[in-house]
Amino acid sequence: AAQKNFKAVYIQFPKSEKAAMAMLKLADIYREENDSTKAVQLYTQITTQYADSTAAHIAEKKLQNIGQ
């Protein structure tokens, strides 16, 4: 249910800071479910789509951790 709700936030409100955070949470869920491909895709999308946001900085760090 959380995945559905996070997707709804970033689809319905793509310009919102909350959208970036919702995408980040969704990527975290994918990572916890061992779906690194989807997690990396979302983290990367966050860093490009919301480049100057807090979520983008967090996503960059998580991408670096995945690469280790």
PDB file of N, CA, C and O in Angstrom:
ATOM      1  N   ALA A   1       0.834  -1.193   0.000  1.00  0.00           N
ATOM      2  CA  ALA A   1       0.000   0.000   0.000  1.00  0.00           C
ATOM      3  C   ALA A   1       0.876   1.255   0.000  1.00  0.00           C
ATOM      4  O   ALA A   1       0.535   2.250  -0.639  1.00  0.00           O
ATOM      5  N   ALA A   2       1.993   1.210   0.708  1.00  0.00           N
ATOM      6  CA  ALA A   2       2.881   2.371   0.766  1.00  0.00           C
ATOM      7  C   ALA A   2       3.432   2.696  -0.623  1.00  0.00           C
ATOM      8  O   ALA A   2       3.528   3.863  -1.003  1.00  0.00           O
ATOM      9  N   GLN A   3       3.788   1.669  -1.365  1.00  0.00           N
ATOM     10  CA  GLN A   3       4.319   1.897  -2.714  1.00  0.00           C
ATOM     11  C   GLN A   3       3.301   2.654  -3.562  1.00  0.00           C
ATOM     12  O   GLN A   3       3.648   3.612  -4.252  1.00  0.00           O
ATOM     13  N   LYS A   4       2.058   2.223  -3.506  1.00  0.00           N
ATOM     14  CA  LYS A   4       0.998   2.843  -4.293  1.00  0.00           C
ATOM     15  C   LYS A   4       0.833   4.313  -3.902  1.00  0.00           C
ATOM     16  O   LYS A   4       0.692   5.178  -4.766  1.00  0.00           O
ATOM     17  N   ASN A   5       0.852   4.585  -2.608  1.00  0.00           N
ATOM     18  CA  ASN A   5       0.674   5.951  -2.136  1.00  0.00           C
ATOM     19  C   ASN A   5       1.851   6.845  -2.512  1.00  0.00           C
ATOM     20  O   ASN A   5       1.647   7.995  -2.903  1.00  0.00           O
ATOM     21  N   PHE A   6       3.086   6.338  -2.400  1.00  0.00           N
ATOM     22  CA  PHE A   6       4.247   7.133  -2.784  1.00  0.00           C
ATOM     23  C   PHE A   6       4.227   7.436  -4.284  1.00  0.00           C
ATOM     24  O   PHE A   6       4.555   8.547  -4.702  1.00  0.00           O
ATOM     25  N   LYS A   7       3.841   6.444  -5.088  1.00  0.00           N
ATOM     26  CA  LYS A   7       3.734   6.666  -6.533  1.00  0.00           C
ATOM     27  C   LYS A   7       2.694   7.739  -6.831  1.00  0.00           C
ATOM     28  O   LYS A   7       2.919   8.611  -7.670  1.00  0.00           O
ATOM     29  N   ALA A   8       1.570   7.676  -6.151  1.00  0.00           N
ATOM     30  CA  ALA A   8       0.499   8.651  -6.378  1.00  0.00           C
ATOM     31  C   ALA A   8       0.978  10.070  -6.099  1.00  0.00           C
ATOM     32  O   ALA A   8       0.636  10.995  -6.835  1.00  0.00           O
ATOM     33  N   VAL A   9       1.761  10.248  -5.047  1.00  0.00           N
ATOM     34  CA  VAL A   9       2.237  11.585  -4.693  1.00  0.00           C
ATOM     35  C   VAL A   9       3.107  12.151  -5.807  1.00  0.00           C
ATOM     36  O   VAL A   9       2.881  13.278  -6.248  1.00  0.00           O
ATOM     37  N   TYR A  10       4.094  11.392  -6.268  1.00  0.00           N
ATOM     38  CA  TYR A  10       4.994  11.984  -7.260  1.00  0.00           C
ATOM     39  C   TYR A  10       4.385  12.049  -8.657  1.00  0.00           C
ATOM     40  O   TYR A  10       4.840  12.832  -9.491  1.00  0.00           O
ATOM     41  N   ILE A  11       3.378  11.249  -8.920  1.00  0.00           N
ATOM     42  CA  ILE A  11       2.691  11.350 -10.213  1.00  0.00           C
ATOM     43  C   ILE A  11       1.729  12.543 -10.221  1.00  0.00           C
ATOM     44  O   ILE A  11       1.657  13.278 -11.206  1.00  0.00           O
ATOM     45  N   GLN A  12       1.001  12.729  -9.133  1.00  0.00           N
ATOM     46  CA  GLN A  12       0.008  13.802  -9.079  1.00  0.00           C
ATOM     47  C   GLN A  12       0.626  15.169  -8.802  1.00  0.00           C
ATOM     48  O   GLN A  12       0.076  16.187  -9.222  1.00  0.00           O
ATOM     49  N   PHE A  13       1.758  15.209  -8.104  1.00  0.00           N
ATOM     50  CA  PHE A  13       2.378  16.478  -7.722  1.00  0.00           C
ATOM     51  C   PHE A  13       3.866  16.489  -8.079  1.00  0.00           C
ATOM     52  O   PHE A  13       4.710  16.609  -7.191  1.00  0.00           O
ATOM     53  N   PRO A  14       4.199  16.366  -9.364  1.00  0.00           N
ATOM     54  CA  PRO A  14       5.602  16.229  -9.764  1.00  0.00           C
ATOM     55  C   PRO A  14       6.481  17.446  -9.460  1.00  0.00           C
ATOM     56  O   PRO A  14       7.702  17.302  -9.394  1.00  0.00           O
ATOM     57  N   LYS A  15       5.921  18.606  -9.276  1.00  0.00           N
ATOM     58  CA  LYS A  15       6.710  19.813  -9.020  1.00  0.00           C
ATOM     59  C   LYS A  15       6.959  20.045  -7.531  1.00  0.00           C
ATOM     60  O   LYS A  15       7.691  20.963  -7.159  1.00  0.00           O
ATOM     61  N   SER A  16       6.364  19.234  -6.695  1.00  0.00           N
ATOM     62  CA  SER A  16       6.446  19.411  -5.248  1.00  0.00           C
ATOM     63  C   SER A  16       7.719  18.780  -4.673  1.00  0.00           C
ATOM     64  O   SER A  16       8.206  17.767  -5.176  1.00  0.00           O
ATOM     65  N   GLU A  17       8.247  19.399  -3.608  1.00  0.00           N
ATOM     66  CA  GLU A  17       9.369  18.797  -2.876  1.00  0.00           C
ATOM     67  C   GLU A  17       8.932  17.452  -2.302  1.00  0.00           C
ATOM     68  O   GLU A  17       9.741  16.533  -2.175  1.00  0.00           O
ATOM     69  N   LYS A  18       7.668  17.342  -1.963  1.00  0.00           N
ATOM     70  CA  LYS A  18       7.153  16.079  -1.429  1.00  0.00           C
ATOM     71  C   LYS A  18       7.208  14.978  -2.473  1.00  0.00           C
ATOM     72  O   LYS A  18       7.324  13.803  -2.124  1.00  0.00           O
ATOM     73  N   ALA A  19       7.126  15.336  -3.738  1.00  0.00           N
ATOM     74  CA  ALA A  19       7.228  14.341  -4.803  1.00  0.00           C
ATOM     75  C   ALA A  19       8.601  13.698  -4.791  1.00  0.00           C
ATOM     76  O   ALA A  19       8.728  12.479  -4.912  1.00  0.00           O
ATOM     77  N   ALA A  20       9.630  14.521  -4.645  1.00  0.00           N
ATOM     78  CA  ALA A  20      10.993  13.992  -4.608  1.00  0.00           C
ATOM     79  C   ALA A  20      11.181  13.074  -3.403  1.00  0.00           C
ATOM     80  O   ALA A  20      11.805  12.019  -3.512  1.00  0.00           O
ATOM     81  N   MET A  21      10.646  13.475  -2.268  1.00  0.00           N
ATOM     82  CA  MET A  21      10.767  12.653  -1.059  1.00  0.00           C
ATOM     83  C   MET A  21       9.965  11.352  -1.204  1.00  0.00           C
ATOM     84  O   MET A  21      10.394  10.303  -0.724  1.00  0.00           O
ATOM     85  N   ALA A  22       8.809  11.420  -1.863  1.00  0.00           N
ATOM     86  CA  ALA A  22       8.012  10.215  -2.092  1.00  0.00           C
ATOM     87  C   ALA A  22       8.772   9.242  -2.991  1.00  0.00           C
ATOM     88  O   ALA A  22       8.761   8.033  -2.762  1.00  0.00           O
ATOM     89  N   MET A  23       9.427   9.781  -4.012  1.00  0.00           N
ATOM     90  CA  MET A  23      10.234   8.928  -4.893  1.00  0.00           C
ATOM     91  C   MET A  23      11.388   8.300  -4.118  1.00  0.00           C
ATOM     92  O   MET A  23      11.727   7.135  -4.327  1.00  0.00           O
ATOM     93  N   LEU A  24      11.982   9.077  -3.228  1.00  0.00           N
ATOM     94  CA  LEU A  24      13.077   8.571  -2.412  1.00  0.00           C
ATOM     95  C   LEU A  24      12.611   7.419  -1.525  1.00  0.00           C
ATOM     96  O   LEU A  24      13.288   6.397  -1.415  1.00  0.00           O
ATOM     97  N   LYS A  25      11.456   7.592  -0.900  1.00  0.00           N
ATOM     98  CA  LYS A  25      10.904   6.530  -0.043  1.00  0.00           C
ATOM     99  C   LYS A  25      10.589   5.286  -0.865  1.00  0.00           C
ATOM    100  O   LYS A  25      10.840   4.164  -0.424  1.00  0.00           O
ATOM    101  N   LEU A  26      10.043   5.485  -2.053  1.00  0.00           N
ATOM    102  CA  LEU A  26       9.723   4.352  -2.920  1.00  0.00           C
ATOM    103  C   LEU A  26      11.005   3.619  -3.335  1.00  0.00           C
ATOM    104  O   LEU A  26      11.044   2.389  -3.355  1.00  0.00           O
ATOM    105  N   ALA A  27      12.041   4.377  -3.660  1.00  0.00           N
ATOM    106  CA  ALA A  27      13.327   3.762  -4.008  1.00  0.00           C
ATOM    107  C   ALA A  27      13.881   2.971  -2.829  1.00  0.00           C
ATOM    108  O   ALA A  27      14.441   1.889  -3.005  1.00  0.00           O
ATOM    109  N   ASP A  28      13.721   3.519  -1.623  1.00  0.00           N
ATOM    110  CA  ASP A  28      14.169   2.805  -0.419  1.00  0.00           C
ATOM    111  C   ASP A  28      13.415   1.481  -0.250  1.00  0.00           C
ATOM    112  O   ASP A  28      13.999   0.469   0.137  1.00  0.00           O
ATOM    113  N   ILE A  29      12.131   1.504  -0.542  1.00  0.00           N
ATOM    114  CA  ILE A  29      11.340   0.269  -0.457  1.00  0.00           C
ATOM    115  C   ILE A  29      11.864  -0.756  -1.459  1.00  0.00           C
ATOM    116  O   ILE A  29      12.035  -1.929  -1.126  1.00  0.00           O
ATOM    117  N   TYR A  30      12.118  -0.305  -2.695  1.00  0.00           N
ATOM    118  CA  TYR A  30      12.662  -1.222  -3.706  1.00  0.00           C
ATOM    119  C   TYR A  30      13.995  -1.799  -3.242  1.00  0.00           C
ATOM    120  O   TYR A  30      14.269  -2.984  -3.432  1.00  0.00           O
ATOM    121  N   ARG A  31      14.813  -0.960  -2.639  1.00  0.00           N
ATOM    122  CA  ARG A  31      16.122  -1.421  -2.169  1.00  0.00           C
ATOM    123  C   ARG A  31      15.962  -2.466  -1.067  1.00  0.00           C
ATOM    124  O   ARG A  31      16.678  -3.468  -1.049  1.00  0.00           O
ATOM    125  N   GLU A  32      15.028  -2.235  -0.153  1.00  0.00           N
ATOM    126  CA  GLU A  32      14.780  -3.200   0.921  1.00  0.00           C
ATOM    127  C   GLU A  32      14.256  -4.522   0.375  1.00  0.00           C
ATOM    128  O   GLU A  32      14.491  -5.582   0.955  1.00  0.00           O
ATOM    129  N   GLU A  33      13.546  -4.450  -0.740  1.00  0.00           N
ATOM    130  CA  GLU A  33      13.020  -5.660  -1.382  1.00  0.00           C
ATOM    131  C   GLU A  33      14.053  -6.293  -2.316  1.00  0.00           C
ATOM    132  O   GLU A  33      13.727  -7.211  -3.069  1.00  0.00           O
ATOM    133  N   ASN A  34      15.298  -5.805  -2.269  1.00  0.00           N
ATOM    134  CA  ASN A  34      16.391  -6.302  -3.107  1.00  0.00           C
ATOM    135  C   ASN A  34      16.146  -6.118  -4.596  1.00  0.00           C
ATOM    136  O   ASN A  34      16.601  -6.920  -5.413  1.00  0.00           O
ATOM    137  N   ASP A  35      15.419  -5.050  -4.947  1.00  0.00           N
ATOM    138  CA  ASP A  35      15.220  -4.706  -6.355  1.00  0.00           C
ATOM    139  C   ASP A  35      16.095  -3.489  -6.661  1.00  0.00           C
ATOM    140  O   ASP A  35      15.603  -2.375  -6.839  1.00  0.00           O
ATOM    141  N   SER A  36      17.394  -3.733  -6.715  1.00  0.00           N
ATOM    142  CA  SER A  36      18.364  -2.655  -6.897  1.00  0.00           C
ATOM    143  C   SER A  36      18.177  -1.915  -8.208  1.00  0.00           C
ATOM    144  O   SER A  36      18.438  -0.714  -8.279  1.00  0.00           O
ATOM    145  N   THR A  37      17.735  -2.599  -9.234  1.00  0.00           N
ATOM    146  CA  THR A  37      17.555  -1.956 -10.537  1.00  0.00           C
ATOM    147  C   THR A  37      16.540  -0.827 -10.445  1.00  0.00           C
ATOM    148  O   THR A  37      16.811   0.288 -10.889  1.00  0.00           O
ATOM    149  N   LYS A  38      15.379  -1.107  -9.873  1.00  0.00           N
ATOM    150  CA  LYS A  38      14.348  -0.072  -9.733  1.00  0.00           C
ATOM    151  C   LYS A  38      14.800   1.021  -8.778  1.00  0.00           C
ATOM    152  O   LYS A  38      14.523   2.199  -9.005  1.00  0.00           O
ATOM    153  N   ALA A  39      15.490   0.644  -7.720  1.00  0.00           N
ATOM    154  CA  ALA A  39      15.979   1.629  -6.757  1.00  0.00           C
ATOM    155  C   ALA A  39      16.948   2.581  -7.426  1.00  0.00           C
ATOM    156  O   ALA A  39      16.825   3.796  -7.269  1.00  0.00           O
ATOM    157  N   VAL A  40      17.903   2.057  -8.164  1.00  0.00           N
ATOM    158  CA  VAL A  40      18.893   2.890  -8.845  1.00  0.00           C
ATOM    159  C   VAL A  40      18.217   3.799  -9.865  1.00  0.00           C
ATOM    160  O   VAL A  40      18.582   4.968  -9.988  1.00  0.00           O
ATOM    161  N   GLN A  41      17.241   3.280 -10.593  1.00  0.00           N
ATOM    162  CA  GLN A  41      16.523   4.102 -11.569  1.00  0.00           C
ATOM    163  C   GLN A  41      15.861   5.294 -10.889  1.00  0.00           C
ATOM    164  O   GLN A  41      15.963   6.421 -11.374  1.00  0.00           O
ATOM    165  N   LEU A  42      15.190   5.054  -9.780  1.00  0.00           N
ATOM    166  CA  LEU A  42      14.525   6.150  -9.078  1.00  0.00           C
ATOM    167  C   LEU A  42      15.518   7.114  -8.448  1.00  0.00           C
ATOM    168  O   LEU A  42      15.337   8.328  -8.542  1.00  0.00           O
ATOM    169  N   TYR A  43      16.558   6.602  -7.810  1.00  0.00           N
ATOM    170  CA  TYR A  43      17.569   7.492  -7.228  1.00  0.00           C
ATOM    171  C   TYR A  43      18.165   8.390  -8.313  1.00  0.00           C
ATOM    172  O   TYR A  43      18.352   9.588  -8.100  1.00  0.00           O
ATOM    173  N   THR A  44      18.458   7.812  -9.460  1.00  0.00           N
ATOM    174  CA  THR A  44      19.023   8.577 -10.564  1.00  0.00           C
ATOM    175  C   THR A  44      18.040   9.622 -11.075  1.00  0.00           C
ATOM    176  O   THR A  44      18.418  10.761 -11.347  1.00  0.00           O
ATOM    177  N   GLN A  45      16.791   9.232 -11.203  1.00  0.00           N
ATOM    178  CA  GLN A  45      15.755  10.166 -11.651  1.00  0.00           C
ATOM    179  C   GLN A  45      15.626  11.340 -10.673  1.00  0.00           C
ATOM    180  O   GLN A  45      15.466  12.487 -11.091  1.00  0.00           O
ATOM    181  N   ILE A  46      15.695  11.052  -9.396  1.00  0.00           N
ATOM    182  CA  ILE A  46      15.607  12.108  -8.383  1.00  0.00           C
ATOM    183  C   ILE A  46      16.771  13.089  -8.539  1.00  0.00           C
ATOM    184  O   ILE A  46      16.575  14.302  -8.471  1.00  0.00           O
ATOM    185  N   THR A  47      17.977  12.566  -8.746  1.00  0.00           N
ATOM    186  CA  THR A  47      19.148  13.448  -8.840  1.00  0.00           C
ATOM    187  C   THR A  47      19.091  14.336 -10.072  1.00  0.00           C
ATOM    188  O   THR A  47      19.657  15.430 -10.061  1.00  0.00           O
ATOM    189  N   THR A  48      18.430  13.902 -11.126  1.00  0.00           N
ATOM    190  CA  THR A  48      18.337  14.738 -12.325  1.00  0.00           C
ATOM    191  C   THR A  48      17.097  15.630 -12.306  1.00  0.00           C
ATOM    192  O   THR A  48      17.175  16.807 -12.657  1.00  0.00           O
ATOM    193  N   GLN A  49      15.981  15.088 -11.907  1.00  0.00           N
ATOM    194  CA  GLN A  49      14.719  15.831 -11.942  1.00  0.00           C
ATOM    195  C   GLN A  49      14.620  16.866 -10.816  1.00  0.00           C
ATOM    196  O   GLN A  49      14.007  17.919 -10.992  1.00  0.00           O
ATOM    197  N   TYR A  50      15.213  16.569  -9.680  1.00  0.00           N
ATOM    198  CA  TYR A  50      15.136  17.456  -8.516  1.00  0.00           C
ATOM    199  C   TYR A  50      16.544  17.790  -8.020  1.00  0.00           C
ATOM    200  O   TYR A  50      16.840  17.676  -6.830  1.00  0.00           O
ATOM    201  N   ALA A  51      17.391  18.197  -8.937  1.00  0.00           N
ATOM    202  CA  ALA A  51      18.827  18.310  -8.693  1.00  0.00           C
ATOM    203  C   ALA A  51      19.225  19.097  -7.443  1.00  0.00           C
ATOM    204  O   ALA A  51      20.171  18.708  -6.759  1.00  0.00           O
ATOM    205  N   ASP A  52      18.548  20.165  -7.136  1.00  0.00           N
ATOM    206  CA  ASP A  52      18.959  21.001  -6.001  1.00  0.00           C
ATOM    207  C   ASP A  52      18.202  20.694  -4.713  1.00  0.00           C
ATOM    208  O   ASP A  52      18.292  21.450  -3.745  1.00  0.00           O
ATOM    209  N   SER A  53      17.473  19.616  -4.695  1.00  0.00           N
ATOM    210  CA  SER A  53      16.647  19.298  -3.526  1.00  0.00           C
ATOM    211  C   SER A  53      17.411  18.469  -2.497  1.00  0.00           C
ATOM    212  O   SER A  53      18.447  17.873  -2.792  1.00  0.00           O
ATOM    213  N   THR A  54      16.882  18.451  -1.315  1.00  0.00           N
ATOM    214  CA  THR A  54      17.428  17.600  -0.256  1.00  0.00           C
ATOM    215  C   THR A  54      17.355  16.137  -0.681  1.00  0.00           C
ATOM    216  O   THR A  54      18.289  15.368  -0.455  1.00  0.00           O
ATOM    217  N   ALA A  55      16.245  15.764  -1.295  1.00  0.00           N
ATOM    218  CA  ALA A  55      16.068  14.378  -1.742  1.00  0.00           C
ATOM    219  C   ALA A  55      17.163  13.980  -2.737  1.00  0.00           C
ATOM    220  O   ALA A  55      17.651  12.851  -2.701  1.00  0.00           O
ATOM    221  N   ALA A  56      17.548  14.893  -3.614  1.00  0.00           N
ATOM    222  CA  ALA A  56      18.594  14.592  -4.597  1.00  0.00           C
ATOM    223  C   ALA A  56      19.934  14.338  -3.917  1.00  0.00           C
ATOM    224  O   ALA A  56      20.680  13.445  -4.320  1.00  0.00           O
ATOM    225  N   HIS A  57      20.237  15.113  -2.899  1.00  0.00           N
ATOM    226  CA  HIS A  57      21.493  14.908  -2.175  1.00  0.00           C
ATOM    227  C   HIS A  57      21.489  13.563  -1.448  1.00  0.00           C
ATOM    228  O   HIS A  57      22.501  12.864  -1.419  1.00  0.00           O
ATOM    229  N   ILE A  58      20.364  13.213  -0.872  1.00  0.00           N
ATOM    230  CA  ILE A  58      20.239  11.914  -0.201  1.00  0.00           C
ATOM    231  C   ILE A  58      20.357  10.787  -1.225  1.00  0.00           C
ATOM    232  O   ILE A  58      21.040   9.789  -0.992  1.00  0.00           O
ATOM    233  N   ALA A  59      19.682  10.960  -2.363  1.00  0.00           N
ATOM    234  CA  ALA A  59      19.718   9.942  -3.416  1.00  0.00           C
ATOM    235  C   ALA A  59      21.146   9.729  -3.924  1.00  0.00           C
ATOM    236  O   ALA A  59      21.549   8.595  -4.183  1.00  0.00           O
ATOM    237  N   GLU A  60      21.911  10.817  -4.066  1.00  0.00           N
ATOM    238  CA  GLU A  60      23.303  10.689  -4.507  1.00  0.00           C
ATOM    239  C   GLU A  60      24.106   9.837  -3.536  1.00  0.00           C
ATOM    240  O   GLU A  60      24.884   8.977  -3.948  1.00  0.00           O
ATOM    241  N   LYS A  61      23.914  10.081  -2.246  1.00  0.00           N
ATOM    242  CA  LYS A  61      24.629   9.302  -1.236  1.00  0.00           C
ATOM    243  C   LYS A  61      24.222   7.836  -1.295  1.00  0.00           C
ATOM    244  O   LYS A  61      25.066   6.951  -1.152  1.00  0.00           O
ATOM    245  N   LYS A  62      22.940   7.575  -1.505  1.00  0.00           N
ATOM    246  CA  LYS A  62      22.468   6.185  -1.564  1.00  0.00           C
ATOM    247  C   LYS A  62      23.006   5.496  -2.814  1.00  0.00           C
ATOM    248  O   LYS A  62      23.324   4.307  -2.777  1.00  0.00           O
ATOM    249  N   LEU A  63      23.111   6.232  -3.923  1.00  0.00           N
ATOM    250  CA  LEU A  63      23.703   5.651  -5.129  1.00  0.00           C
ATOM    251  C   LEU A  63      25.170   5.287  -4.890  1.00  0.00           C
ATOM    252  O   LEU A  63      25.641   4.251  -5.358  1.00  0.00           O
ATOM    253  N   GLN A  64      25.880   6.137  -4.166  1.00  0.00           N
ATOM    254  CA  GLN A  64      27.283   5.849  -3.861  1.00  0.00           C
ATOM    255  C   GLN A  64      27.391   4.599  -2.985  1.00  0.00           C
ATOM    256  O   GLN A  64      28.292   3.781  -3.174  1.00  0.00           O
ATOM    257  N   ASN A  65      26.475   4.454  -2.033  1.00  0.00           N
ATOM    258  CA  ASN A  65      26.487   3.271  -1.151  1.00  0.00           C
ATOM    259  C   ASN A  65      26.170   2.000  -1.910  1.00  0.00           C
ATOM    260  O   ASN A  65      26.725   0.945  -1.606  1.00  0.00           O
ATOM    261  N   ILE A  66      25.287   2.082  -2.891  1.00  0.00           N
ATOM    262  CA  ILE A  66      24.958   0.908  -3.695  1.00  0.00           C
ATOM    263  C   ILE A  66      26.175   0.501  -4.511  1.00  0.00           C
ATOM    264  O   ILE A  66      26.428  -0.689  -4.698  1.00  0.00           O
ATOM    265  N   GLY A  67      26.930   1.480  -4.999  1.00  0.00           N
ATOM    266  CA  GLY A  67      28.098   1.207  -5.825  1.00  0.00           C
ATOM    267  C   GLY A  67      29.253   0.563  -5.068  1.00  0.00           C
ATOM    268  O   GLY A  67      30.166   0.018  -5.688  1.00  0.00           O
ATOM    269  N   GLN A  68      29.227   0.615  -3.762  1.00  0.00           N
ATOM    270  CA  GLN A  68      30.332   0.059  -2.972  1.00  0.00           C
ATOM    271  C   GLN A  68      30.265  -1.445  -2.873  1.00  0.00           C
ATOM    272  O   GLN A  68      31.123  -2.062  -2.242  1.00  0.00           O
TER     273      GLN A  68
END
